[in-house]
Amino acid sequence: MSTRRKSGKRTKPTRYLRPAEAARMVGIHPDTLARWVDGGRHRLLTGAAMRHPDGHRRYRLDKIEAYVASVSA
């Protein structure tokens, strides 16, 4: 399923990860990832987290993948 932007172009829906999944991809503990995102430690992680309606944190897959690619290069 895709969504439409104002320009009329179709985009993929954003996929979100649970803290343990995102932290595993980065190779750190979930608490460390939360501190990095909250503290603005890494530019590529800015805007990576959101709060689920039930209060749980979720991370954008595209932001986590971009961060992993940048540190792997």
PQR file of N, CA, C, O and H, with PARSE charges and radii, in Angstrom:
ATOM      1  N   MET A   1       0.836  -1.166   0.000 -0.4000 1.5000
ATOM      2  CA  MET A   1       0.000   0.000   0.000 -0.0000 2.0000
ATOM      3  C   MET A   1       0.884   1.234   0.000  0.5500 1.7000
ATOM      4  O   MET A   1       1.909   1.255   0.681 -0.5500 1.4000
ATOM      5  N   SER A   2       0.519   2.235  -0.730 -0.4000 1.5000
ATOM      6  CA  SER A   2       1.302   3.454  -0.766 -0.0000 2.0000
ATOM      7  C   SER A   2       0.405   4.639  -0.460  0.5500 1.7000
ATOM      8  O   SER A   2      -0.821   4.531  -0.461 -0.5500 1.4000
ATOM      9  H   SER A   2      -0.313   2.217  -1.283  0.4000 1.0000
ATOM     10  N   THR A   3       1.036   5.760  -0.199 -0.4000 1.5000
ATOM     11  CA  THR A   3       0.305   6.989   0.077 -0.0000 2.0000
ATOM     12  C   THR A   3       0.651   8.007  -0.990  0.5500 1.7000
ATOM     13  O   THR A   3       1.604   7.822  -1.747 -0.5500 1.4000
ATOM     14  H   THR A   3       2.032   5.848  -0.198  0.4000 1.0000
ATOM     15  N   ARG A   4      -0.113   9.067  -1.053 -0.4000 1.5000
ATOM     16  CA  ARG A   4       0.152  10.118  -2.038 -0.0000 2.0000
ATOM     17  C   ARG A   4       0.591  11.393  -1.336  0.5500 1.7000
ATOM     18  O   ARG A   4       0.042  11.784  -0.306 -0.5500 1.4000
ATOM     19  H   ARG A   4      -0.887   9.216  -0.438  0.4000 1.0000
ATOM     20  N   ARG A   5       1.596  12.027  -1.922 -0.4000 1.5000
ATOM     21  CA  ARG A   5       2.030  13.330  -1.449 -0.0000 2.0000
ATOM     22  C   ARG A   5       1.167  14.386  -2.122  0.5500 1.7000
ATOM     23  O   ARG A   5       0.357  14.066  -2.992 -0.5500 1.4000
ATOM     24  H   ARG A   5       2.042  11.710  -2.758  0.4000 1.0000
ATOM     25  N   LYS A   6       1.336  15.632  -1.728 -0.4000 1.5000
ATOM     26  CA  LYS A   6       0.603  16.727  -2.361 -0.0000 2.0000
ATOM     27  C   LYS A   6       0.908  16.819  -3.843  0.5500 1.7000
ATOM     28  O   LYS A   6       0.066  17.245  -4.634 -0.5500 1.4000
ATOM     29  H   LYS A   6       1.994  15.891  -1.021  0.4000 1.0000
ATOM     30  N   SER A   7       2.131  16.415  -4.223 -0.4000 1.5000
ATOM     31  CA  SER A   7       2.530  16.480  -5.625 -0.0000 2.0000
ATOM     32  C   SER A   7       1.853  15.400  -6.459  0.5500 1.7000
ATOM     33  O   SER A   7       1.940  15.417  -7.687 -0.5500 1.4000
ATOM     34  H   SER A   7       2.815  16.069  -3.581  0.4000 1.0000
ATOM     35  N   GLY A   8       1.178  14.456  -5.798 -0.4000 1.5000
ATOM     36  CA  GLY A   8       0.516  13.376  -6.511 -0.0000 2.0000
ATOM     37  C   GLY A   8       1.381  12.137  -6.673  0.5500 1.7000
ATOM     38  O   GLY A   8       0.907  11.110  -7.158 -0.5500 1.4000
ATOM     39  H   GLY A   8       1.107  14.442  -4.801  0.4000 1.0000
ATOM     40  N   LYS A   9       2.652  12.224  -6.269 -0.4000 1.5000
ATOM     41  CA  LYS A   9       3.544  11.071  -6.379 -0.0000 2.0000
ATOM     42  C   LYS A   9       3.252  10.081  -5.263  0.5500 1.7000
ATOM     43  O   LYS A   9       2.921  10.469  -4.142 -0.5500 1.4000
ATOM     44  H   LYS A   9       3.036  13.059  -5.875  0.4000 1.0000
ATOM     45  N   ARG A  10       3.377   8.807  -5.581 -0.4000 1.5000
ATOM     46  CA  ARG A  10       3.171   7.768  -4.574 -0.0000 2.0000
ATOM     47  C   ARG A  10       4.459   7.561  -3.783  0.5500 1.7000
ATOM     48  O   ARG A  10       5.561   7.626  -4.328 -0.5500 1.4000
ATOM     49  H   ARG A  10       3.646   8.492  -6.491  0.4000 1.0000
ATOM     50  N   THR A  11       4.294   7.312  -2.498 -0.4000 1.5000
ATOM     51  CA  THR A  11       5.433   7.041  -1.631 -0.0000 2.0000
ATOM     52  C   THR A  11       5.143   5.781  -0.833  0.5500 1.7000
ATOM     53  O   THR A  11       3.985   5.412  -0.635 -0.5500 1.4000
ATOM     54  H   THR A  11       3.398   7.259  -2.056  0.4000 1.0000
ATOM     55  N   LYS A  12       6.198   5.128  -0.379 -0.4000 1.5000
ATOM     56  CA  LYS A  12       6.044   3.956   0.474 -0.0000 2.0000
ATOM     57  C   LYS A  12       5.676   4.420   1.874  0.5500 1.7000
ATOM     58  O   LYS A  12       6.152   5.464   2.322 -0.5500 1.4000
ATOM     59  H   LYS A  12       7.138   5.428  -0.540  0.4000 1.0000
ATOM     60  N   PRO A  13       4.843   3.668   2.568 -0.5600 1.5000
ATOM     61  CA  PRO A  13       4.572   4.029   3.960  0.2800 2.0000
ATOM     62  C   PRO A  13       5.827   3.829   4.796  0.5500 1.7000
ATOM     63  O   PRO A  13       6.642   2.954   4.504 -0.5500 1.4000
ATOM     64  N   THR A  14       5.980   4.635   5.828 -0.4000 1.5000
ATOM     65  CA  THR A  14       7.138   4.547   6.705 -0.0000 2.0000
ATOM     66  C   THR A  14       7.000   3.326   7.603  0.5500 1.7000
ATOM     67  O   THR A  14       5.942   3.085   8.184 -0.5500 1.4000
ATOM     68  H   THR A  14       5.318   5.346   6.066  0.4000 1.0000
ATOM     69  N   ARG A  15       8.079   2.560   7.709 -0.4000 1.5000
ATOM     70  CA  ARG A  15       8.081   1.387   8.588 -0.0000 2.0000
ATOM     71  C   ARG A  15       8.806   1.751   9.872  0.5500 1.7000
ATOM     72  O   ARG A  15       9.857   2.390   9.848 -0.5500 1.4000
ATOM     73  H   ARG A  15       8.938   2.756   7.237  0.4000 1.0000
ATOM     74  N   TYR A  16       8.233   1.336  10.988 -0.4000 1.5000
ATOM     75  CA  TYR A  16       8.810   1.621  12.294 -0.0000 2.0000
ATOM     76  C   TYR A  16       9.283   0.345  12.970  0.5500 1.7000
ATOM     77  O   TYR A  16       8.699  -0.725  12.797 -0.5500 1.4000
ATOM     78  H   TYR A  16       7.378   0.817  11.007  0.4000 1.0000
ATOM     79  N   LEU A  17      10.362   0.482  13.749 -0.4000 1.5000
ATOM     80  CA  LEU A  17      10.950  -0.639  14.476 -0.0000 2.0000
ATOM     81  C   LEU A  17      10.772  -0.439  15.967  0.5500 1.7000
ATOM     82  O   LEU A  17      10.674   0.688  16.451 -0.5500 1.4000
ATOM     83  H   LEU A  17      10.836   1.352  13.890  0.4000 1.0000
ATOM     84  N   ARG A  18      10.733  -1.538  16.679 -0.4000 1.5000
ATOM     85  CA  ARG A  18      10.734  -1.488  18.137 -0.0000 2.0000
ATOM     86  C   ARG A  18      12.157  -1.173  18.598  0.5500 1.7000
ATOM     87  O   ARG A  18      13.109  -1.390  17.848 -0.5500 1.4000
ATOM     88  H   ARG A  18      10.813  -2.454  16.286  0.4000 1.0000
ATOM     89  N   PRO A  19      12.311  -0.666  19.820 -0.5600 1.5000
ATOM     90  CA  PRO A  19      13.650  -0.294  20.299  0.2800 2.0000
ATOM     91  C   PRO A  19      14.687  -1.413  20.197  0.5500 1.7000
ATOM     92  O   PRO A  19      15.819  -1.155  19.786 -0.5500 1.4000
ATOM     93  N   ALA A  20      14.336  -2.631  20.556 -0.4000 1.5000
ATOM     94  CA  ALA A  20      15.307  -3.733  20.511 -0.0000 2.0000
ATOM     95  C   ALA A  20      15.734  -4.025  19.080  0.5500 1.7000
ATOM     96  O   ALA A  20      16.903  -4.323  18.834 -0.5500 1.4000
ATOM     97  H   ALA A  20      13.417  -2.840  20.890  0.4000 1.0000
ATOM     98  N   GLU A  21      14.801  -3.943  18.127 -0.4000 1.5000
ATOM     99  CA  GLU A  21      15.140  -4.198  16.719 -0.0000 2.0000
ATOM    100  C   GLU A  21      16.084  -3.127  16.183  0.5500 1.7000
ATOM    101  O   GLU A  21      17.076  -3.436  15.522 -0.5500 1.4000
ATOM    102  H   GLU A  21      13.851  -3.701  18.326  0.4000 1.0000
ATOM    103  N   ALA A  22      15.768  -1.872  16.472 -0.4000 1.5000
ATOM    104  CA  ALA A  22      16.604  -0.766  15.992 -0.0000 2.0000
ATOM    105  C   ALA A  22      17.988  -0.830  16.631  0.5500 1.7000
ATOM    106  O   ALA A  22      18.995  -0.648  15.947 -0.5500 1.4000
ATOM    107  H   ALA A  22      14.962  -1.622  17.009  0.4000 1.0000
ATOM    108  N   ALA A  23      18.045  -1.086  17.928 -0.4000 1.5000
ATOM    109  CA  ALA A  23      19.327  -1.161  18.636 -0.0000 2.0000
ATOM    110  C   ALA A  23      20.178  -2.311  18.116  0.5500 1.7000
ATOM    111  O   ALA A  23      21.398  -2.181  18.013 -0.5500 1.4000
ATOM    112  H   ALA A  23      17.227  -1.234  18.484  0.4000 1.0000
ATOM    113  N   ARG A  24      19.554  -3.424  17.791 -0.4000 1.5000
ATOM    114  CA  ARG A  24      20.283  -4.578  17.244 -0.0000 2.0000
ATOM    115  C   ARG A  24      20.933  -4.204  15.914  0.5500 1.7000
ATOM    116  O   ARG A  24      22.072  -4.589  15.648 -0.5500 1.4000
ATOM    117  H   ARG A  24      18.563  -3.530  17.875  0.4000 1.0000
ATOM    118  N   MET A  25      20.217  -3.458  15.082 -0.4000 1.5000
ATOM    119  CA  MET A  25      20.779  -3.043  13.788 -0.0000 2.0000
ATOM    120  C   MET A  25      22.001  -2.142  13.975  0.5500 1.7000
ATOM    121  O   MET A  25      22.970  -2.231  13.221 -0.5500 1.4000
ATOM    122  H   MET A  25      19.292  -3.145  15.298  0.4000 1.0000
ATOM    123  N   VAL A  26      21.942  -1.277  14.984 -0.4000 1.5000
ATOM    124  CA  VAL A  26      23.037  -0.338  15.245 -0.0000 2.0000
ATOM    125  C   VAL A  26      24.168  -1.009  16.018  0.5500 1.7000
ATOM    126  O   VAL A  26      25.325  -0.600  15.921 -0.5500 1.4000
ATOM    127  H   VAL A  26      21.154  -1.204  15.596  0.4000 1.0000
ATOM    128  N   GLY A  27      23.825  -2.045  16.786 -0.4000 1.5000
ATOM    129  CA  GLY A  27      24.837  -2.767  17.557 -0.0000 2.0000
ATOM    130  C   GLY A  27      25.048  -2.209  18.948  0.5500 1.7000
ATOM    131  O   GLY A  27      26.142  -2.317  19.502 -0.5500 1.4000
ATOM    132  H   GLY A  27      22.886  -2.378  16.864  0.4000 1.0000
ATOM    133  N   ILE A  28      24.006  -1.610  19.523 -0.4000 1.5000
ATOM    134  CA  ILE A  28      24.094  -1.026  20.858 -0.0000 2.0000
ATOM    135  C   ILE A  28      22.868  -1.442  21.672  0.5500 1.7000
ATOM    136  O   ILE A  28      21.956  -2.078  21.144 -0.5500 1.4000
ATOM    137  H   ILE A  28      23.118  -1.523  19.073  0.4000 1.0000
ATOM    138  N   HIS A  29      22.848  -1.087  22.946 -0.4000 1.5000
ATOM    139  CA  HIS A  29      21.723  -1.379  23.832 -0.0000 2.0000
ATOM    140  C   HIS A  29      20.577  -0.395  23.530  0.5500 1.7000
ATOM    141  O   HIS A  29      20.840   0.755  23.178 -0.5500 1.4000
ATOM    142  H   HIS A  29      23.589  -0.571  23.375  0.4000 1.0000
ATOM    143  N   PRO A  30      19.328  -0.821  23.661 -0.5600 1.5000
ATOM    144  CA  PRO A  30      18.194   0.080  23.412  0.2800 2.0000
ATOM    145  C   PRO A  30      18.227   1.371  24.239  0.5500 1.7000
ATOM    146  O   PRO A  30      17.828   2.429  23.752 -0.5500 1.4000
ATOM    147  N   ASP A  31      18.695   1.287  25.473 -0.4000 1.5000
ATOM    148  CA  ASP A  31      18.791   2.498  26.304 -0.0000 2.0000
ATOM    149  C   ASP A  31      19.804   3.485  25.731  0.5500 1.7000
ATOM    150  O   ASP A  31      19.590   4.697  25.775 -0.5500 1.4000
ATOM    151  H   ASP A  31      19.018   0.428  25.869  0.4000 1.0000
ATOM    152  N   THR A  32      20.906   2.966  25.193 -0.4000 1.5000
ATOM    153  CA  THR A  32      21.919   3.824  24.578 -0.0000 2.0000
ATOM    154  C   THR A  32      21.349   4.509  23.345  0.5500 1.7000
ATOM    155  O   THR A  32      21.571   5.703  23.142 -0.5500 1.4000
ATOM    156  H   THR A  32      21.080   1.982  25.157  0.4000 1.0000
ATOM    157  N   LEU A  33      20.619   3.769  22.524 -0.4000 1.5000
ATOM    158  CA  LEU A  33      19.998   4.359  21.336 -0.0000 2.0000
ATOM    159  C   LEU A  33      19.033   5.470  21.735  0.5500 1.7000
ATOM    160  O   LEU A  33      19.020   6.527  21.104 -0.5500 1.4000
ATOM    161  H   LEU A  33      20.438   2.799  22.689  0.4000 1.0000
ATOM    162  N   ALA A  34      18.238   5.254  22.751 -0.4000 1.5000
ATOM    163  CA  ALA A  34      17.299   6.281  23.216 -0.0000 2.0000
ATOM    164  C   ALA A  34      18.051   7.536  23.666  0.5500 1.7000
ATOM    165  O   ALA A  34      17.629   8.651  23.358 -0.5500 1.4000
ATOM    166  H   ALA A  34      18.248   4.395  23.263  0.4000 1.0000
ATOM    167  N   ARG A  35      19.157   7.364  24.391 -0.4000 1.5000
ATOM    168  CA  ARG A  35      19.951   8.523  24.836 -0.0000 2.0000
ATOM    169  C   ARG A  35      20.540   9.269  23.647  0.5500 1.7000
ATOM    170  O   ARG A  35      20.531  10.499  23.620 -0.5500 1.4000
ATOM    171  H   ARG A  35      19.499   6.458  24.641  0.4000 1.0000
ATOM    172  N   TRP A  36      21.056   8.528  22.656 -0.4000 1.5000
ATOM    173  CA  TRP A  36      21.638   9.163  21.469 -0.0000 2.0000
ATOM    174  C   TRP A  36      20.596   9.980  20.725  0.5500 1.7000
ATOM    175  O   TRP A  36      20.857  11.116  20.330 -0.5500 1.4000
ATOM    176  H   TRP A  36      21.064   7.528  22.678  0.4000 1.0000
ATOM    177  N   VAL A  37      19.424   9.409  20.534 -0.4000 1.5000
ATOM    178  CA  VAL A  37      18.365  10.113  19.795 -0.0000 2.0000
ATOM    179  C   VAL A  37      17.879  11.320  20.594  0.5500 1.7000
ATOM    180  O   VAL A  37      17.753  12.414  20.046 -0.5500 1.4000
ATOM    181  H   VAL A  37      19.212   8.486  20.855  0.4000 1.0000
ATOM    182  N   ASP A  38      17.607  11.129  21.880 -0.4000 1.5000
ATOM    183  CA  ASP A  38      17.115  12.223  22.720 -0.0000 2.0000
ATOM    184  C   ASP A  38      18.130  13.348  22.851  0.5500 1.7000
ATOM    185  O   ASP A  38      17.762  14.520  22.922 -0.5500 1.4000
ATOM    186  H   ASP A  38      17.710  10.239  22.325  0.4000 1.0000
ATOM    187  N   GLY A  39      19.400  12.990  22.882 -0.4000 1.5000
ATOM    188  CA  GLY A  39      20.451  13.988  23.058 -0.0000 2.0000
ATOM    189  C   GLY A  39      20.940  14.616  21.763  0.5500 1.7000
ATOM    190  O   GLY A  39      21.780  15.516  21.790 -0.5500 1.4000
ATOM    191  H   GLY A  39      19.699  12.038  22.825  0.4000 1.0000
ATOM    192  N   GLY A  40      20.424  14.152  20.629 -0.4000 1.5000
ATOM    193  CA  GLY A  40      20.871  14.700  19.351 -0.0000 2.0000
ATOM    194  C   GLY A  40      22.317  14.369  19.049  0.5500 1.7000
ATOM    195  O   GLY A  40      22.996  15.132  18.362 -0.5500 1.4000
ATOM    196  H   GLY A  40      19.741  13.421  20.607  0.4000 1.0000
ATOM    197  N   ARG A  41      22.798  13.250  19.547 -0.4000 1.5000
ATOM    198  CA  ARG A  41      24.215  12.897  19.423 -0.0000 2.0000
ATOM    199  C   ARG A  41      24.657  12.704  17.970  0.5500 1.7000
ATOM    200  O   ARG A  41      25.777  13.067  17.611 -0.5500 1.4000
ATOM    201  H   ARG A  41      22.247  12.629  20.105  0.4000 1.0000
ATOM    202  N   HIS A  42      23.792  12.140  17.141 -0.4000 1.5000
ATOM    203  CA  HIS A  42      24.147  11.878  15.752 -0.0000 2.0000
ATOM    204  C   HIS A  42      23.123  12.519  14.828  0.5500 1.7000
ATOM    205  O   HIS A  42      21.922  12.286  14.967 -0.5500 1.4000
ATOM    206  H   HIS A  42      22.882  11.845  17.432  0.4000 1.0000
ATOM    207  N   ARG A  43      23.595  13.322  13.890 -0.4000 1.5000
ATOM    208  CA  ARG A  43      22.726  14.061  12.973 -0.0000 2.0000
ATOM    209  C   ARG A  43      21.770  13.142  12.224  0.5500 1.7000
ATOM    210  O   ARG A  43      20.604  13.490  12.039 -0.5500 1.4000
ATOM    211  H   ARG A  43      24.570  13.511  13.777  0.4000 1.0000
ATOM    212  N   LEU A  44      22.240  11.980  11.790 -0.4000 1.5000
ATOM    213  CA  LEU A  44      21.396  11.084  11.009 -0.0000 2.0000
ATOM    214  C   LEU A  44      20.285  10.442  11.838  0.5500 1.7000
ATOM    215  O   LEU A  44      19.332   9.900  11.277 -0.5500 1.4000
ATOM    216  H   LEU A  44      23.188  11.698  11.940  0.4000 1.0000
ATOM    217  N   LEU A  45      20.395  10.496  13.142 -0.4000 1.5000
ATOM    218  CA  LEU A  45      19.348   9.934  13.992 -0.0000 2.0000
ATOM    219  C   LEU A  45      18.301  10.970  14.388  0.5500 1.7000
ATOM    220  O   LEU A  45      17.325  10.641  15.062 -0.5500 1.4000
ATOM    221  H   LEU A  45      21.169  10.936  13.597  0.4000 1.0000
ATOM    222  N   THR A  46      18.502  12.234  13.969 -0.4000 1.5000
ATOM    223  CA  THR A  46      17.525  13.273  14.265 -0.0000 2.0000
ATOM    224  C   THR A  46      16.196  12.918  13.607  0.5500 1.7000
ATOM    225  O   THR A  46      16.145  12.644  12.408 -0.5500 1.4000
ATOM    226  H   THR A  46      19.295  12.502  13.421  0.4000 1.0000
ATOM    227  N   GLY A  47      15.145  12.924  14.377 -0.4000 1.5000
ATOM    228  CA  GLY A  47      13.826  12.593  13.864 -0.0000 2.0000
ATOM    229  C   GLY A  47      13.576  11.109  13.691  0.5500 1.7000
ATOM    230  O   GLY A  47      12.580  10.714  13.084 -0.5500 1.4000
ATOM    231  H   GLY A  47      15.187  13.147  15.351  0.4000 1.0000
ATOM    232  N   ALA A  48      14.463  10.285  14.216 -0.4000 1.5000
ATOM    233  CA  ALA A  48      14.324   8.839  14.039 -0.0000 2.0000
ATOM    234  C   ALA A  48      13.263   8.238  14.945  0.5500 1.7000
ATOM    235  O   ALA A  48      12.687   7.202  14.613 -0.5500 1.4000
ATOM    236  H   ALA A  48      15.272  10.606  14.710  0.4000 1.0000
ATOM    237  N   ALA A  49      12.993   8.865  16.079 -0.4000 1.5000
ATOM    238  CA  ALA A  49      12.077   8.269  17.052 -0.0000 2.0000
ATOM    239  C   ALA A  49      10.738   8.986  17.068  0.5500 1.7000
ATOM    240  O   ALA A  49      10.643  10.186  16.811 -0.5500 1.4000
ATOM    241  H   ALA A  49      13.461   9.707  16.349  0.4000 1.0000
ATOM    242  N   MET A  50       9.720   8.219  17.377 -0.4000 1.5000
ATOM    243  CA  MET A  50       8.390   8.766  17.623 -0.0000 2.0000
ATOM    244  C   MET A  50       7.776   7.959  18.746  0.5500 1.7000
ATOM    245  O   MET A  50       8.226   6.856  19.057 -0.5500 1.4000
ATOM    246  H   MET A  50       9.797   7.244  17.586  0.4000 1.0000
ATOM    247  N   ARG A  51       6.755   8.513  19.343 -0.4000 1.5000
ATOM    248  CA  ARG A  51       6.059   7.815  20.418 -0.0000 2.0000
ATOM    249  C   ARG A  51       4.772   7.215  19.868  0.5500 1.7000
ATOM    250  O   ARG A  51       3.968   7.898  19.234 -0.5500 1.4000
ATOM    251  H   ARG A  51       6.389   9.408  19.091  0.4000 1.0000
ATOM    252  N   HIS A  52       4.601   5.951  20.118 -0.4000 1.5000
ATOM    253  CA  HIS A  52       3.385   5.230  19.757 -0.0000 2.0000
ATOM    254  C   HIS A  52       2.267   5.753  20.660  0.5500 1.7000
ATOM    255  O   HIS A  52       2.552   6.213  21.766 -0.5500 1.4000
ATOM    256  H   HIS A  52       5.254   5.396  20.633  0.4000 1.0000
ATOM    257  N   PRO A  53       1.007   5.698  20.227 -0.5600 1.5000
ATOM    258  CA  PRO A  53      -0.084   6.190  21.079  0.2800 2.0000
ATOM    259  C   PRO A  53      -0.109   5.579  22.487  0.5500 1.7000
ATOM    260  O   PRO A  53      -0.601   6.207  23.425 -0.5500 1.4000
ATOM    261  N   ASP A  54       0.409   4.378  22.634 -0.4000 1.5000
ATOM    262  CA  ASP A  54       0.436   3.769  23.967 -0.0000 2.0000
ATOM    263  C   ASP A  54       1.656   4.201  24.784  0.5500 1.7000
ATOM    264  O   ASP A  54       1.867   3.701  25.889 -0.5500 1.4000
ATOM    265  H   ASP A  54       0.808   3.868  21.872  0.4000 1.0000
ATOM    266  N   GLY A  55       2.459   5.125  24.250 -0.4000 1.5000
ATOM    267  CA  GLY A  55       3.606   5.667  24.966 -0.0000 2.0000
ATOM    268  C   GLY A  55       4.930   5.010  24.659  0.5500 1.7000
ATOM    269  O   GLY A  55       5.972   5.480  25.114 -0.5500 1.4000
ATOM    270  H   GLY A  55       2.288   5.531  23.353  0.4000 1.0000
ATOM    271  N   HIS A  56       4.914   3.933  23.895 -0.4000 1.5000
ATOM    272  CA  HIS A  56       6.148   3.238  23.563 -0.0000 2.0000
ATOM    273  C   HIS A  56       6.868   3.935  22.418  0.5500 1.7000
ATOM    274  O   HIS A  56       6.239   4.516  21.534 -0.5500 1.4000
ATOM    275  H   HIS A  56       4.067   3.551  23.525  0.4000 1.0000
ATOM    276  N   ARG A  57       8.179   3.869  22.448 -0.4000 1.5000
ATOM    277  CA  ARG A  57       9.011   4.498  21.433 -0.0000 2.0000
ATOM    278  C   ARG A  57       9.128   3.585  20.217  0.5500 1.7000
ATOM    279  O   ARG A  57       9.199   2.364  20.360 -0.5500 1.4000
ATOM    280  H   ARG A  57       8.689   3.396  23.166  0.4000 1.0000
ATOM    281  N   ARG A  58       9.148   4.173  19.018 -0.4000 1.5000
ATOM    282  CA  ARG A  58       9.375   3.452  17.771 -0.0000 2.0000
ATOM    283  C   ARG A  58      10.392   4.250  16.953  0.5500 1.7000
ATOM    284  O   ARG A  58      10.463   5.476  17.046 -0.5500 1.4000
ATOM    285  H   ARG A  58       9.091   5.165  18.902  0.4000 1.0000
ATOM    286  N   TYR A  59      11.174   3.526  16.153 -0.4000 1.5000
ATOM    287  CA  TYR A  59      12.224   4.157  15.347 -0.0000 2.0000
ATOM    288  C   TYR A  59      11.949   3.943  13.872  0.5500 1.7000
ATOM    289  O   TYR A  59      11.525   2.862  13.462 -0.5500 1.4000
ATOM    290  H   TYR A  59      11.117   2.531  16.078  0.4000 1.0000
ATOM    291  N   ARG A  60      12.190   4.970  13.077 -0.4000 1.5000
ATOM    292  CA  ARG A  60      11.986   4.871  11.636 -0.0000 2.0000
ATOM    293  C   ARG A  60      13.081   4.006  11.026  0.5500 1.7000
ATOM    294  O   ARG A  60      14.270   4.246  11.237 -0.5500 1.4000
ATOM    295  H   ARG A  60      12.535   5.848  13.410  0.4000 1.0000
ATOM    296  N   LEU A  61      12.666   3.001  10.271 -0.4000 1.5000
ATOM    297  CA  LEU A  61      13.607   2.088   9.637 -0.0000 2.0000
ATOM    298  C   LEU A  61      14.551   2.830   8.703  0.5500 1.7000
ATOM    299  O   LEU A  61      15.750   2.551   8.706 -0.5500 1.4000
ATOM    300  H   LEU A  61      11.700   2.806  10.099  0.4000 1.0000
ATOM    301  N   ASP A  62      14.047   3.767   7.902 -0.4000 1.5000
ATOM    302  CA  ASP A  62      14.908   4.473   6.948 -0.0000 2.0000
ATOM    303  C   ASP A  62      16.004   5.278   7.640  0.5500 1.7000
ATOM    304  O   ASP A  62      17.123   5.358   7.133 -0.5500 1.4000
ATOM    305  H   ASP A  62      13.073   3.993   7.899  0.4000 1.0000
ATOM    306  N   LYS A  63      15.697   5.874   8.792 -0.4000 1.5000
ATOM    307  CA  LYS A  63      16.704   6.640   9.536 -0.0000 2.0000
ATOM    308  C   LYS A  63      17.764   5.723  10.145  0.5500 1.7000
ATOM    309  O   LYS A  63      18.951   6.048  10.137 -0.5500 1.4000
ATOM    310  H   LYS A  63      14.788   5.809   9.204  0.4000 1.0000
ATOM    311  N   ILE A  64      17.332   4.583  10.670 -0.4000 1.5000
ATOM    312  CA  ILE A  64      18.285   3.629  11.261 -0.0000 2.0000
ATOM    313  C   ILE A  64      19.191   3.065  10.176  0.5500 1.7000
ATOM    314  O   ILE A  64      20.400   2.949  10.377 -0.5500 1.4000
ATOM    315  H   ILE A  64      16.368   4.319  10.676  0.4000 1.0000
ATOM    316  N   GLU A  65      18.615   2.712   9.019 -0.4000 1.5000
ATOM    317  CA  GLU A  65      19.426   2.187   7.915 -0.0000 2.0000
ATOM    318  C   GLU A  65      20.423   3.232   7.422  0.5500 1.7000
ATOM    319  O   GLU A  65      21.563   2.890   7.108 -0.5500 1.4000
ATOM    320  H   GLU A  65      17.633   2.806   8.855  0.4000 1.0000
ATOM    321  N   ALA A  66      20.019   4.488   7.350 -0.4000 1.5000
ATOM    322  CA  ALA A  66      20.932   5.557   6.905 -0.0000 2.0000
ATOM    323  C   ALA A  66      22.092   5.713   7.898  0.5500 1.7000
ATOM    324  O   ALA A  66      23.239   5.900   7.491 -0.5500 1.4000
ATOM    325  H   ALA A  66      19.093   4.765   7.605  0.4000 1.0000
ATOM    326  N   TYR A  67      21.793   5.637   9.189 -0.4000 1.5000
ATOM    327  CA  TYR A  67      22.843   5.747  10.188 -0.0000 2.0000
ATOM    328  C   TYR A  67      23.823   4.576  10.078  0.5500 1.7000
ATOM    329  O   TYR A  67      25.038   4.775  10.093 -0.5500 1.4000
ATOM    330  H   TYR A  67      20.862   5.485   9.520  0.4000 1.0000
ATOM    331  N   VAL A  68      23.290   3.361   9.969 -0.4000 1.5000
ATOM    332  CA  VAL A  68      24.144   2.168   9.870 -0.0000 2.0000
ATOM    333  C   VAL A  68      25.022   2.256   8.628  0.5500 1.7000
ATOM    334  O   VAL A  68      26.209   1.936   8.688 -0.5500 1.4000
ATOM    335  H   VAL A  68      22.303   3.200   9.957  0.4000 1.0000
ATOM    336  N   ALA A  69      24.455   2.684   7.507 -0.4000 1.5000
ATOM    337  CA  ALA A  69      25.239   2.822   6.272 -0.0000 2.0000
ATOM    338  C   ALA A  69      26.353   3.861   6.428  0.5500 1.7000
ATOM    339  O   ALA A  69      27.446   3.682   5.892 -0.5500 1.4000
ATOM    340  H   ALA A  69      23.491   2.944   7.458  0.4000 1.0000
ATOM    341  N   SER A  70      26.080   4.937   7.157 -0.4000 1.5000
ATOM    342  CA  SER A  70      27.093   5.995   7.308 -0.0000 2.0000
ATOM    343  C   SER A  70      28.255   5.553   8.177  0.5500 1.7000
ATOM    344  O   SER A  70      29.395   5.940   7.920 -0.5500 1.4000
ATOM    345  H   SER A  70      25.192   5.082   7.593  0.4000 1.0000
ATOM    346  N   VAL A  71      27.993   4.758   9.191 -0.4000 1.5000
ATOM    347  CA  VAL A  71      29.080   4.325  10.064 -0.0000 2.0000
ATOM    348  C   VAL A  71      29.807   3.111   9.493  0.5500 1.7000
ATOM    349  O   VAL A  71      30.922   2.801   9.911 -0.5500 1.4000
ATOM    350  H   VAL A  71      27.067   4.444   9.400  0.4000 1.0000
ATOM    351  N   SER A  72      29.190   2.436   8.556 -0.4000 1.5000
ATOM    352  CA  SER A  72      29.814   1.261   7.916 -0.0000 2.0000
ATOM    353  C   SER A  72      30.743   1.668   6.774  0.5500 1.7000
ATOM    354  O   SER A  72      31.642   0.920   6.390 -0.5500 1.4000
ATOM    355  H   SER A  72      28.284   2.688   8.216  0.4000 1.0000
ATOM    356  N   ALA A  73      30.511   2.865   6.239 -0.4000 1.5000
ATOM    357  CA  ALA A  73      31.290   3.317   5.071 -0.0000 2.0000
ATOM    358  C   ALA A  73      32.673   3.741   5.425  0.5500 1.7000
ATOM    359  O   ALA A  73      33.439   4.143   4.549 -0.5500 1.4000
ATOM    360  H   ALA A  73      29.781   3.473   6.551  0.4000 1.0000
TER
END
